[in-house]
Structure formats: structure tokens, C-alpha cells
Amino acid sequence: MSSQNFNAGQAKGHAQAKTQEWVESAKDTAQSARDKTADAAIATSDSCQQKKEEASGFLQQTGEQVMNMAHGAMEGVKNTLGVNDNTSHSHNK
């Protein structure tokens, strides 16, 4: 009977050790998953910020191009009508 109690105690101790091992493994896996999720969130945030900056730069550049085109068109109309400052000064000389 005592041998059976010893074997039962040994099995219980082994089961507890194995359970503890699984719990630690699960904690490690969960921590690893949290770390990877955090890394992915940071990478996504960085990528979004970069895309936002690229879009902002693109819009600024496009706005400048539109302004330059409008200015060029306005100068062309003034030249055509003969009211451009540059052409009116040349007529005075």
C-alpha cells in the first residue's frame, strides 16, 4: 500500500511539474504574441505616418504646380491682351 501511495505521489508531482511547464510555455507564447502584435502595430503606425507625409508632400507639390500653371496662364493672357507689365514698359521706352 505504501508503494502505491509513493507511486501516486510521484505521478501527482510529475503531473504538477508538467502542468507548470505547460503554463510557463503558454505564458511565453502569449508574451511572444503580444510582442509581435505590438511590433506590428508600431510598424503599421510608422508606415501610415510615412504614407501621410508622402501624400502631404505630393499634395504640396501638386498645389505648387497648379499655382505655377495658373500664373503662367495669367501671364499668357496678359501678354495676349497687351496688359502685361513687361510688355507695357517696353512700349514706353
C-alpha positions in Angstrom: 0.0 0.0 0.0 2.8 2.3 0.8 4.4 1.6 -2.6 1.1 2.6 -4.2 1.0 5.8 -2.2 4.6 6.6 -3.3 3.8 5.9 -6.9 0.6 8.1 -6.7 2.6 10.9 -5.1 5.2 10.6 -7.8 2.6 10.7 -10.5 1.0 13.7 -8.9 4.3 15.5 -8.6 5.1 14.7 -12.2 1.7 15.9 -13.4 2.1 19.2 -11.4 5.6 19.7 -12.9 4.2 19.1 -16.4 1.3 21.4 -15.8 3.6 24.1 -14.6 5.8 23.6 -17.7 2.7 24.0 -19.9 1.6 27.1 -18.0 5.0 28.7 -18.5 5.0 27.7 -22.2 1.6 29.3 -22.6 2.8 32.5 -20.8 5.8 32.6 -23.1 3.7 32.1 -26.2 1.2 34.8 -25.1 4.1 37.2 -24.3 5.6 36.5 -27.7 2.2 37.1 -29.4 1.8 40.4 -27.5 5.3 41.5 -28.6 4.7 40.6 -32.2 1.3 42.4 -32.1 2.9 45.5 -30.6 5.7 45.4 -33.2 3.2 45.0 -36.0 1.2 48.0 -34.6 4.3 50.1 -34.4 5.3 49.1 -38.0 1.8 49.9 -39.2 1.8 53.2 -37.5 5.2 54.1 -38.9 4.0 53.1 -42.4 0.9 55.2 -42.1 2.9 58.2 -40.9 5.3 57.7 -43.9 2.3 57.5 -46.3 0.8 60.5 -44.8 4.0 62.5 -45.2 4.3 61.3 -48.8 0.8 62.3 -49.5 1.3 65.7 -47.9 4.4 66.2 -50.0 2.6 65.1 -53.1 -0.3 67.5 -52.5 2.0 70.4 -51.7 4.0 69.7 -54.9 0.8 69.4 -56.9 -0.5 72.6 -55.4 2.6 74.5 -56.4 2.4 73.1 -59.9 -1.2 74.2 -60.2 -0.3 77.7 -59.0 2.6 77.9 -61.4 0.4 76.8 -64.3 -2.3 79.4 -63.3 0.4 82.1 -63.1 1.8 81.1 -66.5 -1.7 81.1 -68.0 -2.4 84.5 -66.5 0.8 85.9 -67.9 -0.1 84.4 -71.3 -3.5 86.2 -71.2 -1.9 89.5 -70.2 0.6 89.2 -73.0 -2.1 88.4 -75.5 -4.1 91.4 -74.3 -1.0 93.6 -74.1 -1.5 94.5 -70.4 1.5 92.6 -69.1 3.8 94.9 -67.1 6.8 93.6 -69.0 5.3 94.4 -72.4 3.9 97.8 -71.4 7.2 99.0 -70.1 8.9 98.0 -73.3 6.5 100.2 -75.3 7.3 103.2 -73.1 11.0 103.1 -74.0 
